[in-house]
């Protein structure tokens, strides 16, 4: 069982930045992939970015060029640095982990609101 705890959300003005953190209950290096998803009001949950055990990363078009996903193995934490935020980035951001048996785990989410 993997537990994920997100933090770092909040209210930010357009153009601002936030860094989200996902604390993982086990060694990040033992997990196949950790990713960030978001769900805007009235919309389906969508992938933003993910990072893989081999060090690779993947960004969707939404995130590319503005967001950076990274991991700190010593702290068992995966970060999502979000810059140049737009109102359409508003939503609940969830951390997701996938293990080698294809089980997936979700955190409780953290709210991000981009508004002036």
Secondary structure, DSSP 8 states (H G I E B T S, - for coil): ---EEEE--EEE-TT--EEEEEEESS-GGGSSEEEEEEE-TTS--EEEEEEETTS-EEE-TTTTTTEEEEEEGGGTEEEEEE-S--GGG-EEEEEEEE-TTS-EEE---EEEEE--
